Amino acid sequence: MQSTSDQVLSKVPEVTLGFWLIKIAATTLGETGGDAVTMSMNLGYLVGTAIFSVILIVAVVAQIRARQFHPALYWTVIVATTTVGTTLADFVDRSIGIGYLGGSSLLFALLLTSLGVWYASTGSVAVEDVTTPKVEAFYWATILFSQTLGTALGDWMADDTGLGYGGGALVFGVALALVALAYYRTGLSRTLLFWAAFVLTRPLGATVGDFLDKPLANGGLALNRYTASAVLIVLIVAAIALLPQRAGRHPA
């Protein structure tokens, strides 16, 4: 067994059940929060993307410059990536007009490219190795692509396939359950399963968020976006405070 001195602390938390619960809540907040700015405030997708991009840049710089893991800062960056992902995907899919399937295909290619460049540069895409500014930059770029892909994929599943928000959430929930089953019952790469789960939690959050705030005529609950976002913020803050949050470790 390795001693603490033989290990290096990662800048990201250990991947536990609490991690995934907060991640799903954060991605749902990204959907309701992004829609609140672009739709409820009528600022549009481009302006919304610009606003959230500034927040994301500030948060990422602070996260990379931090000397150790800070739960509140880490999850602030996650929320920032998911709000940017929401508004950016909507801009690409709707304003530019390439559609949900086209946007999903483009973003999936960008995600694979990010992972490929990261692996070619460092020899690993495991989250346990996120301990240097260079690796952390790859990590956050990959997360941003995955969050943006998740928005487009969630919209495609809910709208273009005719499944609706509830049906889309069920599909992604089942897919996540299969990934969890593979984790416990197979020898598949843990890194591969992590990124699969990370990508899938985003469209799950997107469809749940849409289900909460979209009009009744469109299959949603028509909840106030500001209220839904505020409730999600409270839940995330409570989860960060109550659930174990500690830096992951990996061999030095």
C-alpha positions as CSV (number, residue, x, y, z in Angstrom):
1,M,0.0,0.0,0.0
2,Q,1.4,3.4,-1.0
3,S,1.9,6.1,1.6
4,T,0.5,9.6,1.2
5,S,4.1,10.8,0.4
6,D,4.0,8.4,-2.6
7,Q,0.9,10.0,-4.0
8,V,0.0,13.3,-5.7
9,L,-3.3,15.1,-5.0
10,S,-5.4,15.7,-8.0
11,K,-7.1,19.1,-8.6
12,V,-10.5,17.3,-9.1
13,P,-12.6,15.4,-6.6
14,E,-12.7,11.7,-6.1
15,V,-15.4,10.1,-8.3
16,T,-18.1,9.0,-5.9
17,L,-21.9,8.7,-5.9
18,G,-21.9,12.2,-4.4
19,F,-19.9,13.4,-7.4
20,W,-22.5,12.1,-9.9
21,L,-25.4,13.5,-7.9
22,I,-23.9,17.0,-7.9
23,K,-22.9,16.7,-11.5
24,I,-26.5,15.9,-12.6
25,A,-27.9,18.8,-10.5
26,A,-25.2,21.1,-12.0
27,T,-26.1,20.1,-15.6
28,T,-29.8,20.6,-14.9
29,L,-29.0,24.1,-13.5
30,G,-27.0,24.8,-16.7
31,E,-30.1,24.2,-18.7
32,T,-32.5,26.2,-16.6
33,G,-30.0,29.0,-15.9
34,G,-29.0,29.2,-19.6
35,D,-32.6,29.4,-20.7
36,A,-33.3,32.0,-18.0
37,V,-30.8,34.3,-19.5
38,T,-31.3,33.7,-23.2
39,M,-35.1,33.2,-23.2
40,S,-36.7,34.7,-20.1
41,M,-34.4,37.8,-20.3
42,N,-34.7,37.8,-24.1
43,L,-30.9,38.3,-24.5
44,G,-30.5,35.7,-27.2
45,Y,-28.1,32.8,-27.5
46,L,-25.1,34.8,-28.6
47,V,-25.2,37.4,-25.8
48,G,-25.9,34.6,-23.3
49,T,-22.9,32.7,-24.5
50,A,-20.7,35.8,-24.2
51,I,-21.9,36.5,-20.6
52,F,-21.3,32.9,-19.4
53,S,-18.0,32.6,-21.3
54,V,-16.6,35.6,-19.3
55,I,-17.7,33.8,-16.1
56,L,-16.2,30.6,-17.3
57,I,-12.8,32.1,-18.2
58,V,-12.6,33.8,-14.8
59,A,-13.5,30.6,-13.0
60,V,-11.2,28.4,-15.0
61,V,-8.2,30.7,-14.5
62,A,-8.9,30.7,-10.7
63,Q,-9.2,26.9,-10.7
64,I,-6.0,26.4,-12.6
65,R,-4.1,28.9,-10.4
66,A,-5.4,27.3,-7.2
67,R,-2.7,25.3,-5.4
68,Q,-5.1,22.6,-4.2
69,F,-8.6,21.3,-4.6
70,H,-11.5,23.6,-3.6
71,P,-14.9,22.0,-3.9
72,A,-16.9,25.3,-4.3
73,L,-14.5,26.5,-7.0
74,Y,-14.4,23.2,-8.8
75,W,-18.2,23.0,-9.0
76,T,-18.5,26.7,-10.0
77,V,-16.4,25.9,-13.1
78,I,-18.6,22.8,-13.8
79,V,-21.7,25.0,-13.7
80,A,-20.1,27.6,-15.8
81,T,-19.2,25.0,-18.5
82,T,-22.7,23.6,-18.5
83,T,-24.3,27.1,-18.9
84,V,-21.9,28.0,-21.7
85,G,-22.7,24.5,-23.2
86,T,-26.4,25.2,-23.1
87,T,-26.3,28.6,-24.8
88,L,-23.5,27.7,-27.2
89,A,-25.3,24.5,-28.4
90,D,-28.6,26.4,-28.8
91,F,-26.8,29.1,-30.9
92,V,-25.2,26.5,-33.1
93,D,-28.3,24.3,-33.5
94,R,-30.9,27.0,-33.8
95,S,-29.4,30.4,-34.7
96,I,-26.8,29.0,-37.2
97,G,-29.4,26.4,-38.2
98,I,-27.4,23.1,-38.5
99,G,-30.0,21.3,-36.4
100,Y,-29.7,19.1,-33.3
101,L,-28.3,16.1,-35.2
102,G,-25.8,18.3,-37.1
103,G,-24.7,20.1,-33.9
104,S,-24.4,16.8,-32.0
105,S,-22.2,15.3,-34.7
106,L,-20.0,18.3,-34.9
107,L,-19.6,18.5,-31.1
108,F,-18.9,14.8,-30.8
109,A,-16.1,15.2,-33.3
110,L,-14.7,18.1,-31.3
111,L,-14.9,16.0,-28.1
112,L,-13.0,13.1,-29.6
113,T,-10.4,15.5,-31.0
114,S,-9.9,17.1,-27.6
115,L,-9.5,13.7,-26.0
116,G,-7.1,12.6,-28.8
117,V,-4.9,15.6,-28.5
118,W,-4.9,15.3,-24.8
119,Y,-3.8,11.7,-24.9
120,A,-1.2,12.3,-27.6
121,S,0.3,15.1,-25.5
122,T,0.3,13.4,-22.0
123,G,-0.3,9.7,-22.6
124,S,-3.4,9.6,-20.5
125,V,-6.9,11.1,-20.3
126,A,-7.5,9.8,-16.8
127,V,-9.0,12.3,-14.3
128,E,-6.7,11.0,-11.6
129,D,-3.8,12.6,-13.5
130,V,-5.2,16.2,-13.4
131,T,-2.4,17.6,-11.3
132,T,-0.6,20.1,-13.6
133,P,-1.9,23.3,-15.4
134,K,-1.3,21.7,-18.8
135,V,-3.3,18.6,-18.0
136,E,-6.0,20.7,-16.3
137,A,-6.4,22.9,-19.4
138,F,-7.0,19.7,-21.5
139,Y,-9.5,18.5,-18.8
140,W,-11.6,21.7,-18.8
141,A,-11.6,22.0,-22.6
142,T,-12.8,18.4,-22.9
143,I,-15.5,19.0,-20.3
144,L,-16.7,22.1,-22.1
145,F,-17.1,20.1,-25.4
146,S,-18.9,17.3,-23.5
147,Q,-21.3,19.7,-21.8
148,T,-22.1,21.4,-25.1
149,L,-22.5,18.0,-26.8
150,G,-24.9,17.0,-24.1
151,T,-27.2,19.9,-24.7
152,A,-27.5,19.2,-28.4
153,L,-27.9,15.5,-27.8
154,G,-30.6,16.0,-25.2
155,D,-32.5,18.4,-27.5
156,W,-32.2,15.9,-30.4
157,M,-33.4,13.0,-28.3
158,A,-36.4,15.0,-26.9
159,D,-37.5,16.9,-30.0
160,D,-36.4,15.1,-33.2
161,T,-37.1,11.5,-32.1
162,G,-40.5,12.4,-30.7
163,L,-39.7,10.9,-27.2
164,G,-40.3,14.2,-25.4
165,Y,-38.4,15.3,-22.3
166,G,-39.6,12.5,-20.1
167,G,-38.7,9.9,-22.7
168,G,-35.4,11.4,-23.4
169,A,-34.5,11.5,-19.6
170,L,-35.5,7.8,-19.4
171,V,-33.2,6.9,-22.3
172,F,-30.2,8.6,-20.8
173,G,-31.0,7.3,-17.3
174,V,-31.0,3.8,-18.7
175,A,-27.8,4.4,-20.5
176,L,-26.2,5.6,-17.3
177,A,-27.4,2.6,-15.5
178,L,-25.8,0.4,-18.1
179,V,-22.5,2.3,-17.7
180,A,-22.7,1.7,-13.9
181,L,-23.4,-2.0,-14.5
182,A,-20.4,-2.2,-16.7
183,Y,-18.3,-0.5,-14.0
184,Y,-19.2,-3.1,-11.4
185,R,-19.5,-6.2,-13.6
186,T,-16.9,-5.9,-16.3
187,G,-13.2,-5.1,-16.7
188,L,-13.8,-2.2,-19.2
189,S,-11.5,0.8,-18.9
190,R,-12.5,2.9,-15.9
191,T,-11.3,6.0,-17.8
192,L,-13.6,5.1,-20.8
193,L,-16.6,4.5,-18.4
194,F,-15.9,7.8,-16.6
195,W,-16.1,9.8,-19.8
196,A,-19.1,7.9,-21.0
197,A,-20.9,8.7,-17.8
198,F,-19.7,12.3,-17.8
199,V,-21.1,12.8,-21.3
200,L,-24.4,11.1,-20.6
201,T,-25.2,13.0,-17.4
202,R,-25.3,16.2,-19.4
203,P,-28.2,15.3,-21.8
204,L,-29.9,13.8,-18.8
205,G,-29.7,17.1,-17.0
206,A,-30.7,18.9,-20.2
207,T,-33.9,16.9,-20.7
208,V,-34.8,17.2,-17.0
209,G,-34.1,20.9,-17.1
210,D,-36.3,21.3,-20.2
211,F,-39.0,19.2,-18.6
212,L,-39.1,21.6,-15.6
213,D,-39.3,24.9,-17.5
214,K,-40.8,24.2,-20.9
215,P,-44.5,25.1,-21.6
216,L,-47.1,22.5,-20.8
217,A,-48.0,22.4,-24.5
218,N,-44.5,21.2,-25.3
219,G,-44.5,18.5,-22.6
220,G,-42.9,20.5,-19.8
221,L,-44.1,21.6,-16.4
222,A,-43.8,25.3,-17.2
223,L,-42.0,26.1,-13.9
224,N,-40.5,29.5,-13.5
225,R,-36.8,29.3,-14.8
226,Y,-35.6,31.7,-12.1
227,T,-37.2,29.7,-9.3
228,A,-36.1,26.3,-10.7
229,S,-32.5,27.7,-11.0
230,A,-32.6,29.1,-7.5
231,V,-33.8,25.7,-6.0
232,L,-31.0,23.9,-7.9
233,I,-28.4,26.3,-6.6
234,V,-29.5,25.6,-3.0
235,L,-29.5,21.9,-3.6
236,I,-26.0,22.0,-5.1
237,V,-24.6,24.2,-2.3
238,A,-26.2,21.8,0.3
239,A,-24.7,18.8,-1.4
240,I,-21.3,20.3,-1.6
241,A,-21.5,21.1,2.1
242,L,-22.9,17.7,3.2
243,L,-21.4,15.1,0.8
244,P,-17.8,14.1,1.1
245,Q,-15.6,16.2,-1.2
246,R,-11.9,15.4,-1.3
247,A,-9.2,15.6,-3.8
248,G,-8.5,12.4,-5.8
249,R,-5.1,10.7,-5.5
250,H,-2.8,9.0,-8.0
251,P,0.6,7.4,-7.8
252,A,3.4,10.0,-8.0
